Protein backbone atom coordinates (compact mmCIF):
# COMPACT_ATOMS: atom_id res chain seq x y z
CA UNK A 1 0.00 0.00 0.00
CA UNK A 2 1.37 3.40 -1.03
CA UNK A 3 1.38 6.53 1.09
CA UNK A 4 -1.44 8.01 -1.02
CA UNK A 5 -3.77 5.23 0.21
CA UNK A 6 -3.19 5.87 3.92
CA UNK A 7 -5.59 7.79 6.15
CA UNK A 8 -3.53 9.98 8.47
CA UNK A 9 -4.62 11.13 11.91
CA UNK A 10 -3.77 14.83 12.08
CA UNK A 11 -5.56 16.61 14.92
CA UNK A 12 -5.57 20.41 15.13
CA UNK A 13 -7.17 20.27 18.59
CA UNK A 14 -4.17 18.80 20.42
CA UNK A 15 -1.08 20.62 21.69
CA UNK A 16 1.38 18.96 19.33
CA UNK A 17 2.00 21.30 16.35
CA UNK A 18 0.60 20.07 13.04
CA UNK A 19 4.03 19.94 11.38
CA UNK A 20 5.33 17.67 14.16
CA UNK A 21 2.32 15.39 13.74
CA UNK A 22 3.06 15.18 10.01
CA UNK A 23 6.71 14.46 10.72
CA UNK A 24 5.76 11.60 13.05
CA UNK A 25 3.33 10.18 10.50
CA UNK A 26 6.02 10.20 7.81
CA UNK A 27 8.50 8.58 10.19
CA UNK A 28 5.86 5.93 10.81
CA UNK A 29 5.67 5.30 7.06
CA UNK A 30 9.44 4.85 7.00
CA UNK A 31 9.43 2.49 9.99
CA UNK A 32 6.63 0.40 8.47
CA UNK A 33 8.25 0.31 5.03
CA UNK A 34 5.55 2.30 3.22
CA UNK A 35 8.35 4.69 2.27
CA UNK A 36 11.58 2.96 1.29
CA UNK A 37 15.23 4.08 0.93
CA UNK A 38 15.73 6.01 -2.29
CA UNK A 39 11.98 6.42 -2.86
CA UNK A 40 10.55 9.70 -4.13
CA UNK A 41 8.33 11.38 -1.54
CA UNK A 42 4.98 12.71 -2.85
CA UNK A 43 5.15 16.37 -3.88
CA UNK A 44 3.98 19.20 -1.64
CA UNK A 45 0.56 19.51 -3.27
CA UNK A 46 -0.13 15.80 -2.73
CA UNK A 47 1.00 16.03 0.91
CA UNK A 48 -1.19 19.09 1.48
CA UNK A 49 -4.17 17.09 0.25
CA UNK A 50 -3.23 13.98 2.26
CA UNK A 51 -2.82 15.83 5.55
CA UNK A 52 -5.37 18.58 4.88
CA UNK A 53 -3.00 21.32 6.05
CA UNK A 54 -1.32 24.39 4.56
CA UNK A 55 1.72 24.15 2.30
CA UNK A 56 3.75 26.00 4.93
CA UNK A 57 3.00 23.29 7.48
CA UNK A 58 4.05 20.57 5.05
CA UNK A 59 7.28 22.40 4.24
CA UNK A 60 8.14 22.75 7.92
CA UNK A 61 7.77 18.99 8.42
CA UNK A 62 9.83 18.19 5.31
CA UNK A 63 12.51 20.72 6.29
CA UNK A 64 12.81 19.09 9.72
CA UNK A 65 13.16 15.61 8.22
CA UNK A 66 15.78 16.91 5.79
CA UNK A 67 17.71 18.52 8.64
CA UNK A 68 17.64 15.19 10.49
CA UNK A 69 19.14 13.47 7.46
CA UNK A 70 16.03 11.39 6.79
CA UNK A 71 15.02 13.06 3.52
CA UNK A 72 17.10 14.74 0.83
CA UNK A 73 16.11 17.25 -1.84
CA UNK A 74 17.56 16.69 -5.32
CA UNK A 75 17.37 19.76 -7.49
CA UNK A 76 14.95 19.33 -10.36
CA UNK A 77 13.94 15.83 -9.23
CA UNK A 78 12.12 16.16 -5.90
CA UNK A 79 12.53 14.96 -2.33
CA UNK A 80 13.71 11.42 -1.64
CA UNK A 81 14.15 9.12 1.33
CA UNK A 82 17.88 9.08 2.06
CA UNK A 83 19.76 5.91 1.29
CA UNK A 84 23.06 5.18 2.99
CA UNK A 85 25.82 4.66 0.45
CA UNK A 86 29.60 4.98 0.13
CA UNK A 87 29.36 8.76 -0.16
CA UNK A 88 27.36 9.29 3.02
CA UNK A 89 29.59 6.83 4.87
CA UNK A 90 32.76 8.58 3.77
CA UNK A 91 31.74 12.11 4.62
CA UNK A 92 29.37 11.68 7.56
CA UNK A 93 30.48 8.59 9.45
CA UNK A 94 34.12 7.83 8.62
CA UNK A 95 36.70 10.32 9.87
CA UNK A 96 40.02 8.52 9.42
CA UNK A 97 42.35 9.44 6.58
CA UNK A 98 45.99 8.98 5.63
CA UNK A 99 48.16 11.37 7.62
CA UNK A 100 48.71 14.76 5.95
CA UNK A 101 46.49 13.76 3.01
CA UNK A 102 43.67 15.85 1.60
CA UNK A 103 42.13 12.82 -0.09
CA UNK A 104 39.27 10.92 1.55
CA UNK A 105 39.48 7.17 0.96
CA UNK A 106 36.94 4.40 1.40
CA UNK A 107 38.71 1.80 3.58
CA UNK A 108 39.15 -1.85 2.75
CA UNK A 109 36.90 -3.64 5.24
CA UNK A 110 37.12 -7.29 6.28
CA UNK A 111 35.14 -9.17 8.91
CA UNK A 112 37.53 -10.60 11.52
CA UNK A 113 34.86 -12.26 13.65
CA UNK A 114 31.08 -12.56 13.90
CA UNK A 115 29.39 -14.10 16.91
CA UNK A 116 26.31 -13.95 19.11
CA UNK A 117 26.48 -13.64 22.88
CA UNK A 118 24.55 -12.47 25.92
CA UNK A 119 24.57 -8.68 26.31
CA UNK A 120 26.37 -7.26 29.31
CA UNK A 121 24.59 -4.95 31.75
CA UNK A 122 25.85 -1.76 30.10
CA UNK A 123 24.75 -2.89 26.64
CA UNK A 124 21.36 -3.94 27.96
CA UNK A 125 20.81 -0.54 29.52
CA UNK A 126 21.95 1.52 26.51
CA UNK A 127 20.26 -0.63 23.87
CA UNK A 128 17.18 -1.18 26.08
CA UNK A 129 17.50 -4.93 25.81
CA UNK A 130 15.17 -7.06 27.95
CA UNK A 131 16.11 -10.25 29.79
CA UNK A 132 13.86 -12.13 27.40
CA UNK A 133 15.78 -10.86 24.34
CA UNK A 134 19.22 -10.46 25.86
CA UNK A 135 21.37 -11.57 22.93
CA UNK A 136 23.55 -9.35 20.74
CA UNK A 137 25.71 -9.80 17.69
CA UNK A 138 29.33 -8.81 18.30
CA UNK A 139 31.26 -8.14 15.12
CA UNK A 140 34.90 -7.17 14.63
CA UNK A 141 35.97 -5.56 11.34
CA UNK A 142 39.46 -4.60 10.21
CA UNK A 143 39.82 -1.39 8.20
CA UNK A 144 42.83 -0.78 5.98
CA UNK A 145 44.34 1.55 3.39
CA UNK A 146 46.38 -0.24 0.70
CA UNK A 147 46.43 -3.40 2.76
CA UNK A 148 47.73 -1.71 5.91
CA UNK A 149 45.27 -2.19 8.79
CA UNK A 150 44.82 1.06 10.70
CA UNK A 151 41.57 0.49 12.62
CA UNK A 152 39.48 -2.18 14.28
CA UNK A 153 35.73 -1.69 14.59
CA UNK A 154 33.83 -3.55 17.28
CA UNK A 155 30.11 -3.48 16.47
CA UNK A 156 27.36 -4.54 18.88
CA UNK A 157 23.71 -4.72 17.78
CA UNK A 158 20.68 -6.40 19.40
CA UNK A 159 19.66 -9.65 17.74
CA UNK A 160 16.00 -8.77 18.31
CA UNK A 161 16.35 -5.93 15.77
CA UNK A 162 18.36 -8.01 13.28
CA UNK A 163 16.97 -11.54 13.82
CA UNK A 164 17.89 -12.91 10.38
CA UNK A 165 21.38 -11.42 10.20
CA UNK A 166 24.09 -13.99 9.48
CA UNK A 167 27.81 -13.78 8.88
CA UNK A 168 27.22 -14.59 5.21
CA UNK A 169 24.67 -11.78 4.80
CA UNK A 170 26.96 -9.37 6.62
CA UNK A 171 30.06 -10.21 4.59
CA UNK A 172 28.27 -10.35 1.23
CA UNK A 173 26.48 -6.98 1.59
CA UNK A 174 26.71 -4.94 -1.61
CA UNK A 175 27.24 -1.58 0.10
CA UNK A 176 27.84 -0.12 3.56
CA UNK A 177 26.75 -1.67 6.87
CA UNK A 178 24.21 1.10 7.37
CA UNK A 179 22.84 0.41 3.89
CA UNK A 180 22.43 -3.24 4.91
CA UNK A 181 20.58 -2.22 8.08
CA UNK A 182 18.32 0.06 6.07
CA UNK A 183 17.48 -2.14 3.10
CA UNK A 184 17.49 -5.61 4.67
CA UNK A 185 16.15 -4.86 8.16
CA UNK A 186 14.35 -1.52 7.79
CA UNK A 187 16.59 0.03 10.46
CA UNK A 188 17.73 3.51 9.46
CA UNK A 189 20.69 5.10 11.25
CA UNK A 190 19.62 8.75 11.18
CA UNK A 191 22.39 10.20 13.36
CA UNK A 192 25.40 9.26 15.46
CA UNK A 193 27.28 10.64 18.42
CA UNK A 194 30.99 10.05 19.01
CA UNK A 195 33.29 10.21 22.03
CA UNK A 196 37.02 10.20 21.31
CA UNK A 197 39.70 9.32 23.88
CA UNK A 198 43.32 8.12 24.03
CA UNK A 199 43.77 4.52 25.12
CA UNK A 200 46.24 1.63 25.39
CA UNK A 201 45.78 -1.34 23.07
CA UNK A 202 44.67 -4.54 24.77
CA UNK A 203 46.13 -7.80 23.48
CA UNK A 204 43.29 -8.79 21.11
CA UNK A 205 43.21 -5.33 19.54
CA UNK A 206 47.02 -5.06 19.43
CA UNK A 207 47.21 -8.41 17.64
CA UNK A 208 44.71 -7.34 14.99
CA UNK A 209 46.51 -4.01 14.51
CA UNK A 210 49.92 -5.74 14.47
CA UNK A 211 51.25 -3.51 17.24
CA UNK A 212 52.55 -4.20 20.73
CA UNK A 213 50.13 -4.62 23.61
CA UNK A 214 49.87 -1.37 25.56
CA UNK A 215 50.75 0.89 22.61
CA UNK A 216 48.86 4.17 22.41
CA UNK A 217 45.81 4.17 20.17
CA UNK A 218 42.77 6.34 19.54
CA UNK A 219 39.47 4.99 20.86
CA UNK A 220 36.25 6.25 19.25
CA UNK A 221 32.91 5.22 20.75
CA UNK A 222 30.03 5.79 18.35
CA UNK A 223 26.36 5.48 19.23
CA UNK A 224 23.98 4.99 16.31
CA UNK A 225 20.44 6.31 16.60
CA UNK A 226 17.41 5.31 14.58
CA UNK A 227 14.09 7.16 14.26
CA UNK A 228 12.67 8.54 17.48
CA UNK A 229 16.19 8.62 19.01
CA UNK A 230 16.33 4.86 19.57
CA UNK A 231 19.88 3.54 20.01
CA UNK A 232 20.34 0.58 17.69
CA UNK A 233 24.12 0.18 17.37
CA UNK A 234 27.16 0.53 19.61
CA UNK A 235 30.46 0.79 17.78
CA UNK A 236 33.96 1.19 19.15
CA UNK A 237 36.83 2.00 16.78
CA UNK A 238 40.43 1.37 17.83
CA UNK A 239 42.80 3.38 15.63
CA UNK A 240 46.55 3.07 15.23
CA UNK A 241 47.44 6.67 14.41
CA UNK A 242 51.01 6.04 13.21
CA UNK A 243 49.95 6.42 9.58
CA UNK A 244 46.51 7.97 9.83
CA UNK A 245 44.71 10.79 11.60
CA UNK A 246 41.19 11.64 12.69
CA UNK A 247 39.66 14.43 10.62
CA UNK A 248 36.29 16.10 11.01
CA UNK A 249 35.01 18.49 8.36
CA UNK A 250 31.88 20.50 7.78
CA UNK A 251 29.30 18.39 5.99
CA UNK A 252 25.73 18.73 4.81
CA UNK A 253 22.87 16.39 5.61
CA UNK A 254 23.14 12.78 4.46
CA UNK A 255 23.07 12.46 0.71
CA UNK A 256 22.78 16.20 0.08
CA UNK A 257 23.04 17.07 -3.57
CA UNK A 258 23.03 20.54 -5.07
C-alpha positions as CSV (number, residue, x, y, z in Angstrom):
1,X,0.0,0.0,0.0
2,X,1.4,3.4,-1.0
3,X,1.4,6.5,1.1
4,X,-1.4,8.0,-1.0
5,X,-3.8,5.2,0.2
6,X,-3.2,5.9,3.9
7,X,-5.6,7.8,6.2
8,X,-3.5,10.0,8.5
9,X,-4.6,11.1,11.9
10,X,-3.8,14.8,12.1
11,X,-5.6,16.6,14.9
12,X,-5.6,20.4,15.1
13,X,-7.2,20.3,18.6
14,X,-4.2,18.8,20.4
15,X,-1.1,20.6,21.7
16,X,1.4,19.0,19.3
17,X,2.0,21.3,16.3
18,X,0.6,20.1,13.0
19,X,4.0,19.9,11.4
20,X,5.3,17.7,14.2
21,X,2.3,15.4,13.7
22,X,3.1,15.2,10.0
23,X,6.7,14.5,10.7
24,X,5.8,11.6,13.1
25,X,3.3,10.2,10.5
26,X,6.0,10.2,7.8
27,X,8.5,8.6,10.2
28,X,5.9,5.9,10.8
29,X,5.7,5.3,7.1
30,X,9.4,4.8,7.0
31,X,9.4,2.5,10.0
32,X,6.6,0.4,8.5
33,X,8.2,0.3,5.0
34,X,5.6,2.3,3.2
35,X,8.3,4.7,2.3
36,X,11.6,3.0,1.3
37,X,15.2,4.1,0.9
38,X,15.7,6.0,-2.3
39,X,12.0,6.4,-2.9
40,X,10.5,9.7,-4.1
41,X,8.3,11.4,-1.5
42,X,5.0,12.7,-2.8
43,X,5.1,16.4,-3.9
44,X,4.0,19.2,-1.6
45,X,0.6,19.5,-3.3
46,X,-0.1,15.8,-2.7
47,X,1.0,16.0,0.9
48,X,-1.2,19.1,1.5
49,X,-4.2,17.1,0.2
50,X,-3.2,14.0,2.3
51,X,-2.8,15.8,5.5
52,X,-5.4,18.6,4.9
53,X,-3.0,21.3,6.1
54,X,-1.3,24.4,4.6
55,X,1.7,24.1,2.3
56,X,3.7,26.0,4.9
57,X,3.0,23.3,7.5
58,X,4.0,20.6,5.0
59,X,7.3,22.4,4.2
60,X,8.1,22.8,7.9
61,X,7.8,19.0,8.4
62,X,9.8,18.2,5.3
63,X,12.5,20.7,6.3
64,X,12.8,19.1,9.7
65,X,13.2,15.6,8.2
66,X,15.8,16.9,5.8
67,X,17.7,18.5,8.6
68,X,17.6,15.2,10.5
69,X,19.1,13.5,7.5
70,X,16.0,11.4,6.8
71,X,15.0,13.1,3.5
72,X,17.1,14.7,0.8
73,X,16.1,17.2,-1.8
74,X,17.6,16.7,-5.3
75,X,17.4,19.8,-7.5
76,X,15.0,19.3,-10.4
77,X,13.9,15.8,-9.2
78,X,12.1,16.2,-5.9
79,X,12.5,15.0,-2.3
80,X,13.7,11.4,-1.6
81,X,14.1,9.1,1.3
82,X,17.9,9.1,2.1
83,X,19.8,5.9,1.3
84,X,23.1,5.2,3.0
85,X,25.8,4.7,0.4
86,X,29.6,5.0,0.1
87,X,29.4,8.8,-0.2
88,X,27.4,9.3,3.0
89,X,29.6,6.8,4.9
90,X,32.8,8.6,3.8
91,X,31.7,12.1,4.6
92,X,29.4,11.7,7.6
93,X,30.5,8.6,9.4
94,X,34.1,7.8,8.6
95,X,36.7,10.3,9.9
96,X,40.0,8.5,9.4
97,X,42.4,9.4,6.6
98,X,46.0,9.0,5.6
99,X,48.2,11.4,7.6
100,X,48.7,14.8,5.9
101,X,46.5,13.8,3.0
102,X,43.7,15.9,1.6
103,X,42.1,12.8,-0.1
104,X,39.3,10.9,1.5
105,X,39.5,7.2,1.0
106,X,36.9,4.4,1.4
107,X,38.7,1.8,3.6
108,X,39.2,-1.9,2.7
109,X,36.9,-3.6,5.2
110,X,37.1,-7.3,6.3
111,X,35.1,-9.2,8.9
112,X,37.5,-10.6,11.5
113,X,34.9,-12.3,13.7
114,X,31.1,-12.6,13.9
115,X,29.4,-14.1,16.9
116,X,26.3,-13.9,19.1
117,X,26.5,-13.6,22.9
118,X,24.5,-12.5,25.9
119,X,24.6,-8.7,26.3
120,X,26.4,-7.3,29.3
121,X,24.6,-5.0,31.8
122,X,25.9,-1.8,30.1
123,X,24.8,-2.9,26.6
124,X,21.4,-3.9,28.0
125,X,20.8,-0.5,29.5
126,X,21.9,1.5,26.5
127,X,20.3,-0.6,23.9
128,X,17.2,-1.2,26.1
129,X,17.5,-4.9,25.8
130,X,15.2,-7.1,28.0
131,X,16.1,-10.2,29.8
132,X,13.9,-12.1,27.4
133,X,15.8,-10.9,24.3
134,X,19.2,-10.5,25.9
135,X,21.4,-11.6,22.9
136,X,23.5,-9.4,20.7
137,X,25.7,-9.8,17.7
138,X,29.3,-8.8,18.3
139,X,31.3,-8.1,15.1
140,X,34.9,-7.2,14.6
141,X,36.0,-5.6,11.3
142,X,39.5,-4.6,10.2
143,X,39.8,-1.4,8.2
144,X,42.8,-0.8,6.0
145,X,44.3,1.6,3.4
146,X,46.4,-0.2,0.7
147,X,46.4,-3.4,2.8
148,X,47.7,-1.7,5.9
149,X,45.3,-2.2,8.8
150,X,44.8,1.1,10.7
151,X,41.6,0.5,12.6
152,X,39.5,-2.2,14.3
153,X,35.7,-1.7,14.6
154,X,33.8,-3.6,17.3
155,X,30.1,-3.5,16.5
156,X,27.4,-4.5,18.9
157,X,23.7,-4.7,17.8
158,X,20.7,-6.4,19.4
159,X,19.7,-9.7,17.7
160,X,16.0,-8.8,18.3
161,X,16.4,-5.9,15.8
162,X,18.4,-8.0,13.3
163,X,17.0,-11.5,13.8
164,X,17.9,-12.9,10.4
165,X,21.4,-11.4,10.2
166,X,24.1,-14.0,9.5
167,X,27.8,-13.8,8.9
168,X,27.2,-14.6,5.2
169,X,24.7,-11.8,4.8
170,X,27.0,-9.4,6.6
171,X,30.1,-10.2,4.6
172,X,28.3,-10.3,1.2
173,X,26.5,-7.0,1.6
174,X,26.7,-4.9,-1.6
175,X,27.2,-1.6,0.1
176,X,27.8,-0.1,3.6
177,X,26.8,-1.7,6.9
178,X,24.2,1.1,7.4
179,X,22.8,0.4,3.9
180,X,22.4,-3.2,4.9
181,X,20.6,-2.2,8.1
182,X,18.3,0.1,6.1
183,X,17.5,-2.1,3.1
184,X,17.5,-5.6,4.7
185,X,16.1,-4.9,8.2
186,X,14.4,-1.5,7.8
187,X,16.6,0.0,10.5
188,X,17.7,3.5,9.5
189,X,20.7,5.1,11.2
190,X,19.6,8.8,11.2
191,X,22.4,10.2,13.4
192,X,25.4,9.3,15.5
193,X,27.3,10.6,18.4
194,X,31.0,10.1,19.0
195,X,33.3,10.2,22.0
196,X,37.0,10.2,21.3
197,X,39.7,9.3,23.9
198,X,43.3,8.1,24.0
199,X,43.8,4.5,25.1
200,X,46.2,1.6,25.4
201,X,45.8,-1.3,23.1
202,X,44.7,-4.5,24.8
203,X,46.1,-7.8,23.5
204,X,43.3,-8.8,21.1
205,X,43.2,-5.3,19.5
206,X,47.0,-5.1,19.4
207,X,47.2,-8.4,17.6
208,X,44.7,-7.3,15.0
209,X,46.5,-4.0,14.5
210,X,49.9,-5.7,14.5
211,X,51.2,-3.5,17.2
212,X,52.5,-4.2,20.7
213,X,50.1,-4.6,23.6
214,X,49.9,-1.4,25.6
215,X,50.7,0.9,22.6
216,X,48.9,4.2,22.4
217,X,45.8,4.2,20.2
218,X,42.8,6.3,19.5
219,X,39.5,5.0,20.9
220,X,36.2,6.2,19.2
221,X,32.9,5.2,20.8
222,X,30.0,5.8,18.4
223,X,26.4,5.5,19.2
224,X,24.0,5.0,16.3
225,X,20.4,6.3,16.6
226,X,17.4,5.3,14.6
227,X,14.1,7.2,14.3
228,X,12.7,8.5,17.5
229,X,16.2,8.6,19.0
230,X,16.3,4.9,19.6
231,X,19.9,3.5,20.0
232,X,20.3,0.6,17.7
233,X,24.1,0.2,17.4
234,X,27.2,0.5,19.6
235,X,30.5,0.8,17.8
236,X,34.0,1.2,19.1
237,X,36.8,2.0,16.8
238,X,40.4,1.4,17.8
239,X,42.8,3.4,15.6
240,X,46.5,3.1,15.2
241,X,47.4,6.7,14.4
242,X,51.0,6.0,13.2
243,X,49.9,6.4,9.6
244,X,46.5,8.0,9.8
245,X,44.7,10.8,11.6
246,X,41.2,11.6,12.7
247,X,39.7,14.4,10.6
248,X,36.3,16.1,11.0
249,X,35.0,18.5,8.4
250,X,31.9,20.5,7.8
251,X,29.3,18.4,6.0
252,X,25.7,18.7,4.8
253,X,22.9,16.4,5.6
254,X,23.1,12.8,4.5
255,X,23.1,12.5,0.7
256,X,22.8,16.2,0.1
257,X,23.0,17.1,-3.6
258,X,23.0,20.5,-5.1
